[in-house]
Amino acid sequence: MNIVLVEGGKAKERELVEKVACWCVNKLMPRFSTLDIEITIKKFNTGAYGYCLEGDTKREFHLDIKKGLSLYDLVSTVCHEMVHVKQYAKGQLLHRSDGSQMWKKDPSIREGKTKYENTPWEAEAFGLEDELAKECFEQINFNF
């Protein structure tokens, strides 16, 4: 059974983030049943809205989501970061020993060698976030 744990932020934010993350797991990774996803809603000192880090195994993930986002930005950011969870879980996005990221074991496509916005993992996440967010709004009752 997949586990999604959300902490930080306001109660309504936590509820919404959990619903969206669980929906994304079912949409993007329907056959996965052993994911452990911890999400923290907190203040950021950067312009980013979210981060996704892989844990010690291919089934553990930690997401940080910026506190105080608008409803749409919150949903689309969770969707964006959940695309990264899918990429890590399916072995598409890999961490290298030097701490950088690499796409599908291709050393020519890696963090630092390819511009951030041109990396395949970010292109996919940015390309899907709006589509997923819109579908979320159609399928989930947020009561927000």
VMD Tcl script that builds the backbone (N, CA, C; Angstrom):
set m [mol new atoms 432]
animate dup $m
set s [atomselect $m all]
$s set {name element resname resid chain x y z} {
  {N N MET 1 A 0.835 -1.174 0.000}
  {CA C MET 1 A 0.000 0.000 0.000}
  {C C MET 1 A 0.885 1.245 0.000}
  {N N ASN 2 A 0.579 2.162 -0.887}
  {CA C ASN 2 A 1.321 3.422 -0.960}
  {C C ASN 2 A 1.030 4.274 0.277}
  {N N ILE 3 A 2.047 5.005 0.715}
  {CA C ILE 3 A 1.902 5.895 1.865}
  {C C ILE 3 A 2.211 7.318 1.412}
  {N N VAL 4 A 1.306 8.243 1.706}
  {CA C VAL 4 A 1.522 9.660 1.448}
  {C C VAL 4 A 1.305 10.379 2.772}
  {N N LEU 5 A 2.350 11.013 3.274}
  {CA C LEU 5 A 2.298 11.738 4.535}
  {C C LEU 5 A 2.610 13.200 4.259}
  {N N VAL 6 A 1.734 14.103 4.723}
  {CA C VAL 6 A 1.914 15.535 4.485}
  {C C VAL 6 A 2.005 16.253 5.820}
  {N N GLU 7 A 3.012 17.131 5.933}
  {CA C GLU 7 A 3.160 17.922 7.157}
  {C C GLU 7 A 3.447 19.372 6.798}
  {N N GLY 8 A 3.280 20.252 7.793}
  {CA C GLY 8 A 3.493 21.678 7.580}
  {C C GLY 8 A 2.263 22.323 6.987}
  {N N GLY 9 A 2.353 23.604 6.720}
  {CA C GLY 9 A 1.249 24.331 6.108}
  {C C GLY 9 A -0.002 24.325 6.967}
  {N N LYS 10 A -1.090 24.745 6.374}
  {CA C LYS 10 A -2.388 24.767 7.049}
  {C C LYS 10 A -3.100 23.445 6.798}
  {N N ALA 11 A -4.081 23.142 7.642}
  {CA C ALA 11 A -4.811 21.871 7.539}
  {C C ALA 11 A -5.424 21.680 6.153}
  {N N LYS 12 A -6.031 22.724 5.592}
  {CA C LYS 12 A -6.650 22.619 4.260}
  {C C LYS 12 A -5.594 22.370 3.184}
  {N N GLU 13 A -4.411 23.006 3.318}
  {CA C GLU 13 A -3.319 22.763 2.364}
  {C C GLU 13 A -2.878 21.304 2.429}
  {N N ARG 14 A -2.713 20.793 3.640}
  {CA C ARG 14 A -2.287 19.394 3.805}
  {C C ARG 14 A -3.301 18.438 3.189}
  {N N GLU 15 A -4.575 18.697 3.438}
  {CA C GLU 15 A -5.636 17.855 2.891}
  {C C GLU 15 A -5.616 17.866 1.362}
  {N N LEU 16 A -5.508 19.057 0.796}
  {CA C LEU 16 A -5.483 19.202 -0.660}
  {C C LEU 16 A -4.250 18.518 -1.252}
  {N N VAL 17 A -3.082 18.762 -0.666}
  {CA C VAL 17 A -1.835 18.188 -1.181}
  {C C VAL 17 A -1.893 16.660 -1.129}
  {N N GLU 18 A -2.428 16.112 -0.058}
  {CA C GLU 18 A -2.550 14.652 0.038}
  {C C GLU 18 A -3.474 14.098 -1.043}
  {N N LYS 19 A -4.615 14.754 -1.257}
  {CA C LYS 19 A -5.550 14.304 -2.297}
  {C C LYS 19 A -4.897 14.336 -3.676}
  {N N VAL 20 A -4.206 15.426 -3.979}
  {CA C VAL 20 A -3.582 15.566 -5.293}
  {C C VAL 20 A -2.463 14.542 -5.462}
  {N N ALA 21 A -1.635 14.367 -4.449}
  {CA C ALA 21 A -0.533 13.399 -4.539}
  {C C ALA 21 A -1.070 11.979 -4.740}
  {N N CYS 22 A -2.096 11.608 -3.991}
  {CA C CYS 22 A -2.678 10.263 -4.147}
  {C C CYS 22 A -3.300 10.102 -5.528}
  {N N TRP 23 A -3.973 11.137 -6.006}
  {CA C TRP 23 A -4.557 11.097 -7.347}
  {C C TRP 23 A -3.457 10.906 -8.390}
  {N N CYS 24 A -2.347 11.635 -8.230}
  {CA C CYS 24 A -1.230 11.525 -9.175}
  {C C CYS 24 A -0.615 10.129 -9.164}
  {N N VAL 25 A -0.493 9.532 -7.992}
  {CA C VAL 25 A 0.034 8.164 -7.920}
  {C C VAL 25 A -0.857 7.245 -8.744}
  {N N ASN 26 A -2.171 7.351 -8.556}
  {CA C ASN 26 A -3.102 6.492 -9.306}
  {C C ASN 26 A -3.070 6.784 -10.798}
  {N N LYS 27 A -2.885 8.025 -11.169}
  {CA C LYS 27 A -2.867 8.417 -12.582}
  {C C LYS 27 A -1.544 8.062 -13.262}
  {N N LEU 28 A -0.425 8.370 -12.607}
  {CA C LEU 28 A 0.892 8.226 -13.234}
  {C C LEU 28 A 1.553 6.870 -12.980}
  {N N MET 29 A 1.201 6.236 -11.854}
  {CA C MET 29 A 1.870 4.993 -11.452}
  {C C MET 29 A 0.864 3.998 -10.897}
  {N N PRO 30 A -0.158 3.643 -11.662}
  {CA C PRO 30 A -1.244 2.817 -11.117}
  {C C PRO 30 A -0.816 1.436 -10.634}
  {N N ARG 31 A 0.282 0.931 -11.114}
  {CA C ARG 31 A 0.719 -0.414 -10.716}
  {C C ARG 31 A 1.651 -0.408 -9.507}
  {N N PHE 32 A 2.050 0.770 -9.078}
  {CA C PHE 32 A 2.936 0.866 -7.918}
  {C C PHE 32 A 2.114 0.783 -6.636}
  {N N SER 33 A 2.597 0.007 -5.679}
  {CA C SER 33 A 1.861 -0.136 -4.418}
  {C C SER 33 A 2.760 -0.024 -3.187}
  {N N THR 34 A 4.031 0.317 -3.390}
  {CA C THR 34 A 4.957 0.377 -2.260}
  {C C THR 34 A 5.682 1.717 -2.170}
  {N N LEU 35 A 5.059 2.775 -2.650}
  {CA C LEU 35 A 5.681 4.101 -2.596}
  {C C LEU 35 A 5.507 4.711 -1.212}
  {N N ASP 36 A 6.537 5.370 -0.739}
  {CA C ASP 36 A 6.513 6.079 0.537}
  {C C ASP 36 A 6.870 7.535 0.231}
  {N N ILE 37 A 5.865 8.401 0.250}
  {CA C ILE 37 A 6.047 9.795 -0.168}
  {C C ILE 37 A 5.770 10.707 1.019}
  {N N GLU 38 A 6.787 11.445 1.428}
  {CA C GLU 38 A 6.640 12.425 2.501}
  {C C GLU 38 A 6.684 13.818 1.876}
  {N N ILE 39 A 5.697 14.628 2.211}
  {CA C ILE 39 A 5.596 15.963 1.633}
  {C C ILE 39 A 5.576 16.986 2.765}
  {N N THR 40 A 6.420 18.003 2.640}
  {CA C THR 40 A 6.460 19.076 3.621}
  {C C THR 40 A 6.077 20.387 2.934}
  {N N ILE 41 A 5.103 21.080 3.512}
  {CA C ILE 41 A 4.699 22.385 3.020}
  {C C ILE 41 A 5.405 23.406 3.910}
  {N N LYS 42 A 6.241 24.240 3.288}
  {CA C LYS 42 A 7.043 25.152 4.105}
  {C C LYS 42 A 7.433 26.393 3.318}
  {N N LYS 43 A 7.981 27.372 4.039}
  {CA C LYS 43 A 8.479 28.593 3.403}
  {C C LYS 43 A 9.753 28.275 2.647}
  {N N PHE 44 A 9.925 28.934 1.504}
  {CA C PHE 44 A 11.146 28.793 0.705}
  {C C PHE 44 A 11.863 30.130 0.663}
  {N N ASN 45 A 13.165 30.084 0.596}
  {CA C ASN 45 A 13.972 31.287 0.415}
  {C C ASN 45 A 14.383 31.461 -1.037}
  {N N THR 46 A 13.830 30.624 -1.916}
  {CA C THR 46 A 14.151 30.692 -3.341}
  {C C THR 46 A 12.864 30.978 -4.116}
  {N N GLY 47 A 12.981 31.161 -5.410}
  {CA C GLY 47 A 11.818 31.386 -6.259}
  {C C GLY 47 A 11.100 30.108 -6.644}
  {N N ALA 48 A 11.646 28.963 -6.262}
  {CA C ALA 48 A 11.044 27.681 -6.625}
  {C C ALA 48 A 9.732 27.466 -5.869}
  {N N TYR 49 A 8.853 26.666 -6.452}
  {CA C TYR 49 A 7.593 26.305 -5.815}
  {C C TYR 49 A 7.660 24.913 -5.195}
  {N N GLY 50 A 8.602 24.073 -5.665}
  {CA C GLY 50 A 8.674 22.718 -5.126}
  {C C GLY 50 A 9.964 22.024 -5.476}
  {N N TYR 51 A 10.226 20.966 -4.726}
  {CA C TYR 51 A 11.399 20.115 -4.945}
  {C C TYR 51 A 10.993 18.664 -4.729}
  {N N CYS 52 A 11.687 17.762 -5.412}
  {CA C CYS 52 A 11.491 16.332 -5.223}
  {C C CYS 52 A 12.851 15.687 -5.045}
  {N N LEU 53 A 12.992 14.930 -3.976}
  {CA C LEU 53 A 14.233 14.202 -3.713}
  {C C LEU 53 A 13.924 12.727 -3.547}
  {N N GLU 54 A 14.776 11.908 -4.115}
  {CA C GLU 54 A 14.643 10.469 -3.960}
  {C C GLU 54 A 15.281 10.064 -2.637}
  {N N GLY 55 A 14.659 9.140 -1.932}
  {CA C GLY 55 A 15.205 8.640 -0.676}
  {C C GLY 55 A 16.244 7.564 -0.917}
  {N N ASP 56 A 16.427 6.705 0.061}
  {CA C ASP 56 A 17.442 5.661 -0.012}
  {C C ASP 56 A 17.095 4.545 -0.987}
  {N N THR 57 A 15.826 4.399 -1.282}
  {CA C THR 57 A 15.401 3.359 -2.218}
  {C C THR 57 A 14.621 3.989 -3.357}
  {N N LYS 58 A 14.313 3.223 -4.365}
  {CA C LYS 58 A 13.525 3.708 -5.507}
  {C C LYS 58 A 12.044 3.856 -5.143}
  {N N ARG 59 A 11.708 3.687 -3.877}
  {CA C ARG 59 A 10.314 3.775 -3.445}
  {C C ARG 59 A 10.085 4.845 -2.379}
  {N N GLU 60 A 11.151 5.546 -1.969}
  {CA C GLU 60 A 11.033 6.583 -0.951}
  {C C GLU 60 A 11.321 7.950 -1.572}
  {N N PHE 61 A 10.428 8.914 -1.284}
  {CA C PHE 61 A 10.562 10.241 -1.874}
  {C C PHE 61 A 10.179 11.302 -0.865}
  {N N HIS 62 A 10.827 12.451 -0.989}
  {CA C HIS 62 A 10.471 13.596 -0.160}
  {C C HIS 62 A 10.233 14.790 -1.071}
  {N N LEU 63 A 9.075 15.402 -0.902}
  {CA C LEU 63 A 8.725 16.594 -1.663}
  {C C LEU 63 A 8.625 17.771 -0.715}
  {N N ASP 64 A 9.137 18.904 -1.135}
  {CA C ASP 64 A 8.935 20.161 -0.437}
  {C C ASP 64 A 8.075 21.028 -1.339}
  {N N ILE 65 A 7.014 21.581 -0.773}
  {CA C ILE 65 A 6.094 22.432 -1.518}
  {C C ILE 65 A 6.038 23.780 -0.816}
  {N N LYS 66 A 6.089 24.844 -1.602}
  {CA C LYS 66 A 6.091 26.197 -1.047}
  {C C LYS 66 A 4.769 26.509 -0.363}
  {N N LYS 67 A 4.874 27.034 0.824}
  {CA C LYS 67 A 3.714 27.434 1.616}
  {C C LYS 67 A 3.095 28.703 1.039}
  {N N GLY 68 A 1.760 28.785 1.062}
  {CA C GLY 68 A 1.066 30.005 0.684}
  {C C GLY 68 A 0.790 30.189 -0.792}
  {N N LEU 69 A 0.923 29.138 -1.577}
  {CA C LEU 69 A 0.635 29.237 -3.011}
  {C C LEU 69 A -0.870 29.374 -3.239}
  {N N SER 70 A -1.236 29.945 -4.372}
  {CA C SER 70 A -2.654 29.981 -4.754}
  {C C SER 70 A -3.131 28.548 -4.970}
  {N N LEU 71 A -4.430 28.360 -4.980}
  {CA C LEU 71 A -4.992 27.021 -5.158}
  {C C LEU 71 A -4.455 26.363 -6.430}
  {N N TYR 72 A -4.509 27.079 -7.547}
  {CA C TYR 72 A -4.046 26.482 -8.801}
  {C C TYR 72 A -2.544 26.183 -8.758}
  {N N ASP 73 A -1.747 27.119 -8.259}
  {CA C ASP 73 A -0.298 26.895 -8.194}
  {C C ASP 73 A 0.044 25.731 -7.271}
  {N N LEU 74 A -0.699 25.592 -6.191}
  {CA C LEU 74 A -0.455 24.476 -5.270}
  {C C LEU 74 A -0.720 23.145 -5.967}
  {N N VAL 75 A -1.850 23.041 -6.635}
  {CA C VAL 75 A -2.208 21.797 -7.336}
  {C C VAL 75 A -1.215 21.512 -8.459}
  {N N SER 76 A -0.898 22.501 -9.275}
  {CA C SER 76 A 0.010 22.257 -10.411}
  {C C SER 76 A 1.427 21.942 -9.928}
  {N N THR 77 A 1.852 22.539 -8.814}
  {CA C THR 77 A 3.182 22.241 -8.280}
  {C C THR 77 A 3.260 20.813 -7.764}
  {N N VAL 78 A 2.241 20.366 -7.061}
  {CA C VAL 78 A 2.226 18.972 -6.596}
  {C C VAL 78 A 2.236 18.031 -7.802}
  {N N CYS 79 A 1.457 18.345 -8.823}
  {CA C CYS 79 A 1.452 17.522 -10.043}
  {C C CYS 79 A 2.844 17.488 -10.672}
  {N N HIS 80 A 3.491 18.621 -10.767}
  {CA C HIS 80 A 4.841 18.712 -11.342}
  {C C HIS 80 A 5.804 17.820 -10.559}
  {N N GLU 81 A 5.798 17.943 -9.248}
  {CA C GLU 81 A 6.733 17.163 -8.428}
  {C C GLU 81 A 6.395 15.667 -8.460}
  {N N MET 82 A 5.129 15.339 -8.606}
  {CA C MET 82 A 4.741 13.923 -8.698}
  {C C MET 82 A 5.185 13.310 -10.032}
  {N N VAL 83 A 5.313 14.117 -11.073}
  {CA C VAL 83 A 5.907 13.616 -12.318}
  {C C VAL 83 A 7.354 13.190 -12.039}
  {N N HIS 84 A 8.068 13.971 -11.225}
  {CA C HIS 84 A 9.435 13.588 -10.861}
  {C C HIS 84 A 9.451 12.299 -10.038}
  {N N VAL 85 A 8.479 12.124 -9.156}
  {CA C VAL 85 A 8.384 10.866 -8.406}
  {C C VAL 85 A 8.252 9.705 -9.382}
  {N N LYS 86 A 7.381 9.868 -10.365}
  {CA C LYS 86 A 7.198 8.826 -11.384}
  {C C LYS 86 A 8.501 8.549 -12.124}
  {N N GLN 87 A 9.220 9.606 -12.479}
  {CA C GLN 87 A 10.472 9.453 -13.218}
  {C C GLN 87 A 11.508 8.680 -12.394}
  {N N TYR 88 A 11.623 9.013 -11.130}
  {CA C TYR 88 A 12.557 8.287 -10.256}
  {C C TYR 88 A 12.106 6.839 -10.058}
  {N N ALA 89 A 10.829 6.656 -9.751}
  {CA C ALA 89 A 10.306 5.314 -9.456}
  {C C ALA 89 A 10.441 4.370 -10.645}
  {N N LYS 90 A 10.309 4.904 -11.855}
  {CA C LYS 90 A 10.418 4.071 -13.051}
  {C C LYS 90 A 11.846 3.977 -13.585}
  {N N GLY 91 A 12.791 4.615 -12.896}
  {CA C GLY 91 A 14.190 4.540 -13.312}
  {C C GLY 91 A 14.541 5.412 -14.498}
  {N N GLN 92 A 13.684 6.362 -14.829}
  {CA C GLN 92 A 13.981 7.281 -15.930}
  {C C GLN 92 A 14.961 8.350 -15.485}
  {N N LEU 93 A 14.744 8.886 -14.298}
  {CA C LEU 93 A 15.601 9.920 -13.729}
  {C C LEU 93 A 16.471 9.267 -12.660}
  {N N LEU 94 A 17.768 9.449 -12.784}
  {CA C LEU 94 A 18.715 8.782 -11.895}
  {C C LEU 94 A 19.626 9.783 -11.208}
  {N N HIS 95 A 19.980 9.491 -9.974}
  {CA C HIS 95 A 20.993 10.279 -9.274}
  {C C HIS 95 A 22.355 9.661 -9.545}
  {N N ARG 96 A 23.306 10.516 -9.870}
  {CA C ARG 96 A 24.678 10.055 -10.094}
  {C C ARG 96 A 25.456 10.157 -8.789}
  {N N SER 97 A 26.578 9.497 -8.734}
  {CA C SER 97 A 27.398 9.500 -7.518}
  {C C SER 97 A 27.901 10.899 -7.163}
  {N N ASP 98 A 27.988 11.798 -8.147}
  {CA C ASP 98 A 28.438 13.165 -7.871}
  {C C ASP 98 A 27.290 14.078 -7.420}
  {N N GLY 99 A 26.086 13.500 -7.260}
  {CA C GLY 99 A 24.938 14.267 -6.800}
  {C C GLY 99 A 24.091 14.863 -7.906}
  {N N SER 100 A 24.571 14.801 -9.139}
  {CA C SER 100 A 23.789 15.340 -10.254}
  {C C SER 100 A 22.754 14.308 -10.708}
  {N N GLN 101 A 21.889 14.734 -11.598}
  {CA C GLN 101 A 20.859 13.857 -12.134}
  {C C GLN 101 A 21.168 13.507 -13.582}
  {N N MET 102 A 20.682 12.337 -13.995}
  {CA C MET 102 A 20.916 11.868 -15.363}
  {C C MET 102 A 19.626 11.227 -15.877}
  {N N TRP 103 A 19.385 11.356 -17.166}
  {CA C TRP 103 A 18.169 10.839 -17.793}
  {C C TRP 103 A 18.444 9.512 -18.488}
  {N N LYS 104 A 17.734 8.485 -18.079}
  {CA C LYS 104 A 17.753 7.167 -18.719}
  {C C LYS 104 A 19.164 6.641 -18.998}
  {N N LYS 105 A 20.024 6.799 -18.025}
  {CA C LYS 105 A 21.401 6.270 -18.088}
  {C C LYS 105 A 22.216 6.825 -19.244}
  {N N ASP 106 A 21.804 7.984 -19.766}
  {CA C ASP 106 A 22.534 8.621 -20.860}
  {C C ASP 106 A 23.417 9.722 -20.281}
  {N N PRO 107 A 24.721 9.501 -20.199}
  {CA C PRO 107 A 25.598 10.487 -19.574}
  {C C PRO 107 A 25.650 11.822 -20.316}
  {N N SER 108 A 25.170 11.870 -21.554}
  {CA C SER 108 A 25.176 13.139 -22.276}
  {C C SER 108 A 23.999 14.029 -21.859}
  {N N ILE 109 A 23.004 13.435 -21.189}
  {CA C ILE 109 A 21.843 14.206 -20.735}
  {C C ILE 109 A 21.857 14.184 -19.214}
  {N N ARG 110 A 22.527 15.185 -18.653}
  {CA C ARG 110 A 22.622 15.231 -17.205}
  {C C ARG 110 A 22.647 16.674 -16.725}
  {N N GLU 111 A 22.346 16.794 -15.460}
  {CA C GLU 111 A 22.357 18.094 -14.805}
  {C C GLU 111 A 23.754 18.690 -14.903}
  {N N GLY 112 A 23.813 19.952 -15.224}
  {CA C GLY 112 A 25.104 20.616 -15.347}
  {C C GLY 112 A 25.602 20.647 -16.779}
  {N N LYS 113 A 25.245 19.636 -17.565}
  {CA C LYS 113 A 25.651 19.602 -18.971}
  {C C LYS 113 A 24.529 20.126 -19.868}
  {N N THR 114 A 23.301 19.978 -19.408}
  {CA C THR 114 A 22.119 20.421 -20.143}
  {C C THR 114 A 21.455 21.532 -19.332}
  {N N LYS 115 A 20.994 22.589 -19.990}
  {CA C LYS 115 A 20.311 23.664 -19.279}
  {C C LYS 115 A 19.105 23.108 -18.537}
  {N N TYR 116 A 18.852 23.646 -17.350}
  {CA C TYR 116 A 17.757 23.192 -16.484}
  {C C TYR 116 A 16.453 23.034 -17.252}
  {N N GLU 117 A 16.047 24.081 -17.946}
  {CA C GLU 117 A 14.751 24.048 -18.629}
  {C C GLU 117 A 14.731 23.107 -19.831}
  {N N ASN 118 A 15.897 22.691 -20.312}
  {CA C ASN 118 A 15.973 21.777 -21.457}
  {C C ASN 118 A 16.150 20.323 -21.056}
  {N N THR 119 A 16.281 20.055 -19.758}
  {CA C THR 119 A 16.442 18.661 -19.347}
  {C C THR 119 A 15.136 17.913 -19.612}
  {N N PRO 120 A 15.207 16.671 -20.047}
  {CA C PRO 120 A 13.987 15.921 -20.358}
  {C C PRO 120 A 13.055 15.767 -19.160}
  {N N TRP 121 A 13.637 15.643 -17.956}
  {CA C TRP 121 A 12.779 15.463 -16.787}
  {C C TRP 121 A 11.985 16.729 -16.469}
  {N N GLU 122 A 12.582 17.900 -16.666}
  {CA C GLU 122 A 11.834 19.140 -16.435}
  {C C GLU 122 A 10.875 19.422 -17.583}
  {N N ALA 123 A 11.280 19.123 -18.800}
  {CA C ALA 123 A 10.381 19.316 -19.949}
  {C C ALA 123 A 9.112 18.487 -19.767}
  {N N GLU 124 A 9.266 17.240 -19.329}
  {CA C GLU 124 A 8.094 16.389 -19.113}
  {C C GLU 124 A 7.240 16.927 -17.964}
  {N N ALA 125 A 7.867 17.296 -16.858}
  {CA C ALA 125 A 7.118 17.778 -15.696}
  {C C ALA 125 A 6.382 19.076 -16.006}
  {N N PHE 126 A 7.059 20.035 -16.652}
  {CA C PHE 126 A 6.391 21.285 -17.024}
  {C C PHE 126 A 5.311 21.030 -18.073}
  {N N GLY 127 A 5.557 20.080 -18.967}
  {CA C GLY 127 A 4.587 19.772 -20.008}
  {C C GLY 127 A 3.319 19.119 -19.480}
  {N N LEU 128 A 3.423 18.384 -18.379}
  {CA C LEU 128 A 2.265 17.675 -17.833}
  {C C LEU 128 A 1.560 18.398 -16.698}
  {N N GLU 129 A 2.224 19.341 -16.039}
  {CA C GLU 129 A 1.653 19.912 -14.812}
  {C C GLU 129 A 0.290 20.566 -15.030}
  {N N ASP 130 A 0.117 21.339 -16.096}
  {CA C ASP 130 A -1.177 21.996 -16.334}
  {C C ASP 130 A -2.258 20.994 -16.703}
  {N N GLU 131 A -1.913 20.052 -17.564}
  {CA C GLU 131 A -2.876 19.013 -17.965}
  {C C GLU 131 A -3.341 18.211 -16.750}
  {N N LEU 132 A -2.391 17.802 -15.910}
  {CA C LEU 132 A -2.734 17.043 -14.711}
  {C C LEU 132 A -3.551 17.894 -13.741}
  {N N ALA 133 A -3.158 19.148 -13.551}
  {CA C ALA 133 A -3.879 20.027 -12.629}
  {C C ALA 133 A -5.328 20.214 -13.085}
  {N N LYS 134 A -5.530 20.449 -14.363}
  {CA C LYS 134 A -6.887 20.628 -14.874}
  {C C LYS 134 A -7.720 19.369 -14.671}
  {N N GLU 135 A -7.110 18.214 -14.911}
  {CA C GLU 135 A -7.815 16.953 -14.701}
  {C C GLU 135 A -8.136 16.752 -13.217}
  {N N CYS 136 A -7.223 17.148 -12.350}
  {CA C CYS 136 A -7.465 17.086 -10.902}
  {C C CYS 136 A -8.697 17.898 -10.526}
  {N N PHE 137 A -8.755 19.120 -11.027}
  {CA C PHE 137 A -9.888 19.988 -10.703}
  {C C PHE 137 A -11.204 19.391 -11.197}
  {N N GLU 138 A -11.168 18.650 -12.299}
  {CA C GLU 138 A -12.372 18.016 -12.819}
  {C C GLU 138 A -12.782 16.806 -12.001}
  {N N GLN 139 A -11.823 16.095 -11.419}
  {CA C GLN 139 A -12.113 14.813 -10.777}
  {C C GLN 139 A -12.126 14.821 -9.250}
  {N N ILE 140 A -11.536 15.838 -8.644}
  {CA C ILE 140 A -11.439 15.857 -7.186}
  {C C ILE 140 A -12.277 17.004 -6.636}
  {N N ASN 141 A -13.033 16.718 -5.592}
  {CA C ASN 141 A -13.776 17.754 -4.875}
  {C C ASN 141 A -12.866 18.271 -3.766}
  {N N PHE 142 A -12.352 19.489 -3.926}
  {CA C PHE 142 A -11.378 20.010 -2.976}
  {C C PHE 142 A -11.966 20.617 -1.719}
  {N N ASN 143 A -13.175 21.179 -1.780}
  {CA C ASN 143 A -13.775 21.862 -0.616}
  {C C ASN 143 A -12.794 22.826 0.008}
  {N N PHE 144 A -12.129 23.603 -0.794}
  {CA C PHE 144 A -11.072 24.509 -0.312}
  {C C PHE 144 A -11.591 25.920 -0.192}
}
mol reanalyze $m
mol bondsrecalc $m
mol representation Tube
mol addrep $m
